Amino acid sequence: MSYTSAENDIAWRHWRREWSLPPDVIYLNHGSFGPAAREVQNVRHSWTDQLEAQPFDFFVRQMESELMHAAEYLGEFVGTSADNLAFVDNATTGMNIVAKSLNLKPGDEVLTTNHAYGAVLRIWRTICKQAGAKLIVHTLPDPLTDTTELVDSLFTAVTEKTRLLVVDHIASPTAVIFPVAEICNRAQKKGVPVCIDGPHALAMLPLDLDALGCEYYVASGHKWLAAPFGSGFLYAHPRVQKQLEPLVISWGGSLAGAEARWQDEFHWPGTRDAAAQLTIPTAIDFLCRAGVCNFRRRSHDLAQYARYRIAEVTGLSCDLPDSPAWYGSMIALPLPAGDEPPMKKGVRDPLQGLLWKKHRIEVPVIHWHGRRMLRVSCHLYTTARDIDALADALRDAL
């Protein structure tokens, strides 16, 4: 496959200057830790400067209204009211809040899939063990090629004991986009609450949380929205908001004397700098300057280009359907098994280290259920030349 428009590549290269990435680094790991653009970084610093200039005035008289403004801005972007959003550090924090608040009983079941993020699996294993409940990790069809088959398979694991369905919007290890609208619709008919793990979907996909109808949605702003680290959110449907319990117990009320809101338990977990969360509107505006639809189309085109360029090197094809309905700005591509023994937990594949040390390419090599994969992430600063450099480096390394 040839990239259809070198001119288009040139037209997008100026976005690289908006980031503080070193010129010799090819960063294809936005899906793990997405850096914020310089403009977003600068606004974050200005919020911290404002706090440090007069902390009491900022915390007591300004912060709550500024957080509300940020929540309203975010709400418009994700299709819900600010009344349904609470700021948290990241999706992991949000998932922990949901897990702590579920009040599981012995014999209850929480259902998820084999595509779930490792930290999410650990959260629910821990909570279920403490409660005497059971985590059901359902293995989905392989390969995934049909959304109806996926949904039907998932719901074969739903029982009368299922208290919550935890599902990815976009899976971290496999980069698969899940049909969450269909899943939520089926779950509502069965009376099963749904928590969506959505850090990769924020900005990569259009969101309409009210229309989705899930009980909970957690996300991280530092991924595809490219907001600062520490800018996550928890969406809670009005029917479950009163059930939520904070991980950290503090004052639980308004410092400014305003009427109590459910978010009070989460927005003041003690003294902290909320600059990352207050910068979310800036990150949204920055992305909108490029055109959100343009960003999604461009980054998917690059992921598709990576799909075919890497296959030329490895001789291995990705079995995911070649459609933006199945993958967006990120794609997981098969690699040869290699001669190394199975990777232990916390140990990186040597290929990942080699690509960084020799070629200054940051891209994760993932081991998932016996598969070795290269997960390529593309953002505004990514070019076709970056993908070409990755392909050349792999040809040298494999």
C-alpha positions as CSV (number, residue, x, y, z in Angstrom):
1,M,0.0,0.0,0.0
2,S,1.3,3.5,-0.8
3,Y,0.5,6.5,1.2
4,T,-1.8,8.4,-1.1
5,S,-0.6,12.0,-0.4
6,A,3.0,13.0,0.4
7,E,1.8,16.6,0.1
8,N,-0.7,15.9,2.9
9,D,2.2,14.6,5.0
10,I,4.0,17.9,4.5
11,A,1.0,19.9,5.3
12,W,0.8,18.2,8.7
13,R,4.5,18.4,9.7
14,H,4.2,21.8,11.3
15,W,2.2,20.3,14.2
16,R,5.4,18.6,15.4
17,R,6.7,22.0,16.5
18,E,3.7,22.4,18.8
19,W,5.2,19.7,21.1
20,S,8.4,19.7,23.1
21,L,9.5,16.3,21.7
22,P,13.2,16.2,21.0
23,P,13.9,16.4,17.2
24,D,15.7,13.1,17.1
25,V,12.9,11.2,18.9
26,I,10.1,9.3,17.0
27,Y,7.4,9.0,19.6
28,L,4.8,6.3,18.6
29,N,3.6,5.6,22.2
30,H,0.9,8.3,22.7
31,G,-1.4,5.5,23.8
32,S,0.7,4.9,27.0
33,F,1.8,8.4,27.9
34,G,0.5,11.2,25.7
35,P,2.5,14.4,26.0
36,A,0.7,17.7,26.0
37,A,1.4,20.3,23.4
38,R,3.5,23.3,24.5
39,E,0.4,25.6,24.6
40,V,-1.3,23.2,27.0
41,Q,1.8,22.9,29.2
42,N,2.0,26.7,29.4
43,V,-1.6,27.1,30.5
44,R,-1.1,24.4,33.1
45,H,1.9,26.3,34.5
46,S,-0.1,29.5,34.5
47,W,-2.8,27.9,36.7
48,T,-0.2,26.7,39.1
49,D,1.3,30.2,39.2
50,Q,-2.1,31.7,40.0
51,L,-2.5,29.2,42.8
52,E,1.0,30.0,44.3
53,A,0.3,33.8,44.1
54,Q,-2.5,33.6,46.6
55,P,-3.4,30.0,47.7
56,F,-6.3,30.9,50.0
57,D,-8.0,33.1,47.4
58,F,-7.6,30.5,44.7
59,F,-8.7,27.4,46.7
60,V,-11.6,29.0,48.6
61,R,-12.9,31.6,46.2
62,Q,-12.0,30.6,42.7
63,M,-11.2,26.9,42.3
64,E,-14.7,25.4,42.5
65,S,-16.2,27.8,39.9
66,E,-13.2,27.2,37.6
67,L,-13.6,23.4,37.9
68,M,-17.3,23.8,37.1
69,H,-16.3,25.8,34.0
70,A,-13.9,23.0,33.0
71,A,-16.5,20.4,33.6
72,E,-19.1,22.3,31.4
73,Y,-16.5,22.5,28.6
74,L,-15.7,18.8,28.9
75,G,-19.3,17.9,29.1
76,E,-20.1,19.6,25.8
77,F,-17.2,17.6,24.3
78,V,-18.3,14.2,25.6
79,G,-22.1,14.6,25.4
80,T,-23.2,15.1,28.9
81,S,-23.9,17.7,31.6
82,A,-21.2,18.9,34.0
83,D,-23.5,17.6,36.8
84,N,-22.6,14.0,35.7
85,L,-18.8,14.5,35.7
86,A,-16.2,14.4,38.5
87,F,-12.6,15.1,37.9
88,V,-10.1,12.4,38.9
89,D,-6.4,11.9,38.2
90,N,-6.9,9.2,35.6
91,A,-9.1,6.3,34.5
92,T,-7.4,4.0,37.0
93,T,-8.6,6.3,39.9
94,G,-12.1,6.4,38.4
95,M,-12.2,2.6,38.1
96,N,-11.1,2.3,41.7
97,I,-13.9,4.6,42.9
98,V,-16.5,2.5,41.0
99,A,-15.0,-0.7,42.4
100,K,-15.0,0.6,46.0
101,S,-18.6,1.8,45.7
102,L,-20.2,-1.3,44.2
103,N,-20.8,-3.1,47.6
104,L,-20.3,-6.6,46.2
105,K,-21.6,-9.5,48.2
106,P,-20.3,-13.2,48.4
107,G,-21.3,-15.0,45.3
108,D,-21.7,-11.8,43.1
109,E,-19.9,-11.7,39.8
110,V,-18.2,-8.9,37.9
111,L,-17.8,-9.7,34.1
112,T,-15.1,-8.4,31.9
113,T,-13.1,-9.7,28.9
114,N,-9.7,-11.0,28.1
115,H,-8.9,-7.7,26.3
116,A,-9.1,-5.7,29.6
117,Y,-6.2,-3.6,30.8
118,G,-4.0,-5.3,33.3
119,A,-4.5,-2.7,36.1
120,V,-8.3,-3.0,35.6
121,L,-8.1,-6.7,36.0
122,R,-6.0,-6.3,39.2
123,I,-8.5,-3.8,40.6
124,W,-11.4,-6.1,40.2
125,R,-9.6,-9.3,41.3
126,T,-8.7,-7.5,44.5
127,I,-12.2,-6.1,45.2
128,C,-13.9,-9.4,44.3
129,K,-11.5,-11.3,46.6
130,Q,-12.2,-9.0,49.5
131,A,-15.9,-9.3,49.0
132,G,-16.0,-13.0,48.3
133,A,-17.3,-12.3,44.8
134,K,-15.9,-13.6,41.5
135,L,-14.3,-11.9,38.6
136,I,-15.3,-13.5,35.3
137,V,-12.8,-12.9,32.5
138,H,-14.6,-13.9,29.3
139,T,-12.5,-14.9,26.3
140,L,-13.9,-13.3,23.2
141,P,-13.8,-14.8,19.7
142,D,-10.5,-14.8,17.9
143,P,-10.1,-13.2,15.5
144,L,-12.7,-10.4,16.0
145,T,-14.4,-9.7,12.7
146,D,-18.0,-9.3,13.5
147,T,-19.6,-7.0,16.1
148,T,-22.7,-9.1,16.6
149,E,-20.6,-12.1,17.2
150,L,-18.6,-10.2,19.8
151,V,-21.7,-8.9,21.7
152,D,-23.4,-12.3,21.5
153,S,-20.3,-14.0,22.9
154,L,-20.0,-11.5,25.7
155,F,-23.5,-11.9,26.9
156,T,-23.3,-15.7,27.1
157,A,-21.2,-15.0,30.2
158,V,-23.9,-12.8,31.8
159,T,-25.8,-14.6,34.6
160,E,-28.2,-13.7,37.4
161,K,-25.2,-13.2,39.6
162,T,-23.6,-10.5,37.3
163,R,-23.5,-7.2,39.2
164,L,-21.4,-5.2,36.8
165,L,-20.1,-5.5,33.2
166,V,-16.7,-3.8,32.8
167,V,-15.8,-3.3,29.2
168,D,-13.2,-1.4,27.2
169,H,-14.2,1.3,24.7
170,I,-10.9,0.8,23.0
171,A,-8.8,-2.1,24.4
172,S,-5.3,-1.2,25.5
173,P,-3.3,-4.3,24.5
174,T,-5.1,-5.0,21.2
175,A,-6.4,-1.4,20.2
176,V,-9.7,-2.9,19.3
177,I,-12.7,-0.6,19.3
178,F,-15.6,-2.3,21.1
179,P,-19.2,-1.8,20.1
180,V,-20.1,-0.2,23.4
181,A,-23.5,1.2,22.2
182,E,-24.7,-2.3,21.3
183,I,-23.3,-3.6,24.6
184,C,-24.9,-1.0,26.7
185,N,-28.3,-1.5,24.9
186,R,-28.2,-5.2,25.5
187,A,-27.1,-4.7,29.1
188,Q,-29.9,-2.3,29.8
189,K,-32.4,-4.9,28.6
190,K,-31.0,-7.4,31.0
191,G,-30.7,-5.0,33.9
192,V,-26.9,-5.2,34.1
193,P,-25.0,-2.0,35.0
194,V,-22.1,-1.2,32.7
195,C,-18.8,0.5,33.5
196,I,-16.8,1.5,30.4
197,D,-13.0,1.9,30.6
198,G,-12.5,4.6,28.1
199,P,-9.1,6.3,28.3
200,H,-8.3,5.7,24.7
201,A,-11.6,6.8,23.3
202,L,-11.6,10.3,24.7
203,A,-10.9,12.5,21.5
204,M,-10.0,9.5,19.4
205,L,-13.7,8.8,19.0
206,P,-16.8,11.0,19.2
207,L,-18.5,10.5,22.6
208,D,-22.1,11.0,23.6
209,L,-22.3,9.7,27.1
210,D,-25.9,10.5,27.7
211,A,-27.0,8.6,24.6
212,L,-24.7,5.7,25.5
213,G,-26.6,5.1,28.7
214,C,-23.9,3.4,30.7
215,E,-23.8,3.8,34.5
216,Y,-20.1,4.7,34.7
217,Y,-17.4,5.8,32.2
218,V,-13.8,6.5,33.2
219,A,-11.2,8.2,31.0
220,S,-7.8,9.9,31.1
221,G,-7.2,13.2,29.5
222,H,-3.5,12.6,29.0
223,K,-4.0,10.2,26.2
224,W,-5.6,11.2,22.9
225,L,-7.0,14.5,24.2
226,A,-3.3,15.4,25.0
227,A,-4.3,17.2,28.2
228,P,-1.9,17.3,31.1
229,F,-1.1,14.2,33.2
230,G,-3.6,14.1,36.0
231,S,-6.6,15.2,34.0
232,G,-9.0,12.2,34.1
233,F,-12.7,12.1,34.7
234,L,-15.4,9.8,36.0
235,Y,-18.9,10.0,34.5
236,A,-21.7,8.7,36.7
237,H,-25.3,8.4,35.5
238,P,-27.7,10.2,37.9
239,R,-29.2,6.9,39.0
240,V,-25.8,5.8,40.6
241,Q,-24.2,9.1,41.7
242,K,-25.4,8.8,45.3
243,Q,-23.8,5.4,45.6
244,L,-20.3,6.6,44.9
245,E,-17.8,6.7,47.7
246,P,-14.4,8.6,47.7
247,L,-11.1,6.8,47.9
248,V,-9.9,9.6,50.2
249,I,-12.2,10.9,52.9
250,S,-11.8,14.7,53.3
251,W,-14.3,17.5,54.1
252,G,-16.8,16.3,51.5
253,G,-18.3,19.7,50.9
254,S,-17.9,23.0,49.2
255,L,-15.0,25.2,50.5
256,A,-16.9,28.2,49.1
257,G,-20.1,27.4,51.0
258,A,-22.0,26.4,47.9
259,E,-24.8,23.8,47.8
260,A,-23.5,20.3,48.2
261,R,-22.9,18.2,45.1
262,W,-21.8,14.6,44.7
263,Q,-18.6,15.7,43.1
264,D,-17.5,17.5,46.4
265,E,-16.3,14.1,47.7
266,F,-13.9,13.8,44.8
267,H,-12.8,17.4,44.0
268,W,-11.3,18.1,47.4
269,P,-9.3,15.0,48.6
270,G,-7.1,17.3,50.6
271,T,-4.9,20.1,49.4
272,R,-3.7,19.6,45.9
273,D,-3.0,21.5,42.6
274,A,-5.9,21.1,40.2
275,A,-4.0,22.7,37.3
276,A,-4.1,19.6,35.1
277,Q,-7.9,19.4,35.3
278,L,-8.4,23.1,34.8
279,T,-6.4,22.9,31.6
280,I,-8.8,20.5,29.9
281,P,-10.6,23.3,28.0
282,T,-7.3,24.4,26.5
283,A,-6.5,20.9,25.3
284,I,-10.0,20.7,23.7
285,D,-9.5,24.1,22.0
286,F,-6.0,23.0,20.8
287,L,-7.4,19.9,19.2
288,C,-10.3,21.8,17.7
289,R,-7.9,24.1,15.9
290,A,-6.7,21.1,13.9
291,G,-10.3,20.0,13.5
292,V,-11.3,17.0,15.6
293,C,-12.6,15.1,12.6
294,N,-9.4,15.9,10.6
295,F,-7.3,14.7,13.5
296,R,-9.3,11.4,13.7
297,R,-9.1,10.8,9.9
298,R,-5.4,11.7,9.7
299,S,-4.3,9.6,12.7
300,H,-6.3,6.6,11.4
301,D,-4.8,6.9,8.0
302,L,-1.3,6.8,9.6
303,A,-2.3,3.8,11.7
304,Q,-3.5,2.1,8.5
305,Y,-0.3,3.0,6.8
306,A,1.6,1.4,9.7
307,R,-0.5,-1.7,9.3
308,Y,0.7,-2.3,5.8
309,R,4.3,-1.0,6.1
310,I,5.0,-3.3,9.1
311,A,3.3,-6.2,7.4
312,E,5.8,-5.7,4.5
313,V,8.6,-6.2,6.9
314,T,7.3,-9.0,9.1
315,G,5.2,-10.9,6.6
316,L,2.4,-11.1,9.1
317,S,-0.9,-9.5,8.5
318,C,-3.2,-8.0,11.1
319,D,-6.5,-10.0,11.4
320,L,-8.6,-7.1,12.5
321,P,-10.9,-5.7,9.8
322,D,-9.4,-2.8,8.0
323,S,-12.0,-0.3,9.0
324,P,-12.2,2.8,11.4
325,A,-15.0,0.9,13.0
326,W,-12.4,-1.5,14.5
327,Y,-9.4,0.7,15.1
328,G,-8.7,4.4,15.2
329,S,-5.4,6.2,15.9
330,M,-3.7,3.2,17.4
331,I,-3.2,-0.3,16.1
332,A,-1.6,-3.5,17.4
333,L,0.4,-5.4,14.8
334,P,1.7,-9.0,15.0
335,L,5.4,-9.6,15.3
336,P,7.4,-12.8,14.9
337,A,7.6,-14.7,18.2
338,G,11.3,-14.2,18.7
339,D,13.8,-16.4,20.5
340,E,13.3,-14.9,24.0
341,P,11.4,-16.8,26.7
342,P,8.0,-15.6,27.7
343,M,8.2,-12.1,29.2
344,K,7.8,-11.9,33.0
345,K,5.5,-9.3,34.5
346,G,7.1,-5.8,34.4
347,V,9.9,-6.9,32.0
348,R,10.0,-5.1,28.6
349,D,10.6,-7.0,25.4
350,P,14.3,-6.5,24.3
351,L,13.0,-5.3,20.9
352,Q,11.4,-2.3,22.5
353,G,14.7,-1.4,24.2
354,L,16.6,-1.9,21.0
355,L,14.4,0.4,19.0
356,W,14.8,3.1,21.5
357,K,18.6,2.8,22.1
358,K,19.6,2.3,18.5
359,H,16.9,4.3,16.6
360,R,15.4,6.6,19.2
361,I,11.9,5.1,18.4
362,E,9.6,4.8,21.3
363,V,7.0,2.2,20.6
364,P,5.7,-0.6,22.9
365,V,6.1,-4.3,22.2
366,I,3.2,-6.0,23.9
367,H,2.8,-9.7,24.9
368,W,-0.8,-10.6,25.1
369,H,-2.1,-14.2,25.6
370,G,0.8,-15.7,23.8
371,R,1.0,-13.1,21.1
372,R,3.8,-10.6,20.5
373,M,2.6,-7.3,19.0
374,L,3.8,-3.8,18.2
375,R,1.3,-1.2,19.2
376,V,1.7,1.9,17.1
377,S,0.0,5.2,18.2
378,C,-0.4,8.2,15.9
379,H,-1.2,11.8,16.8
380,L,-0.9,15.2,15.2
381,Y,2.9,15.2,15.5
382,T,3.2,11.8,13.7
383,T,4.2,11.6,10.0
384,A,4.4,8.9,7.4
385,R,8.2,9.4,7.6
386,D,8.0,8.2,11.2
387,I,6.3,5.0,10.2
388,D,8.8,4.5,7.4
389,A,11.6,4.9,10.0
390,L,10.0,2.3,12.2
391,A,9.7,-0.1,9.3
392,D,13.3,0.3,8.4
393,A,14.4,-0.1,12.0
394,L,12.3,-3.3,12.3
395,R,13.9,-4.7,9.1
396,D,17.3,-4.1,10.7
397,A,16.3,-5.7,14.1
398,L,14.2,-8.7,13.1
